[in-house]
């Protein structure tokens, strides 16, 4: 069974949102937002939901 790409993205984003603010991009002094790539590695096991 092929993993659902939307479920994987949701898992990665949920994990990112649980990180403390010091681990996330910061707004710059002029109000602009810092941009950084977001990547995630997800290990899936048959029958186990993504968290």
PyMOL commands that set and color helices and strands:
alter all, ss='L'
color gray80, all
select helices_A, chain A and resi 5-17+21-23
alter helices_A, ss='H'
color red, helices_A
deselect
rebuild
show_as cartoon
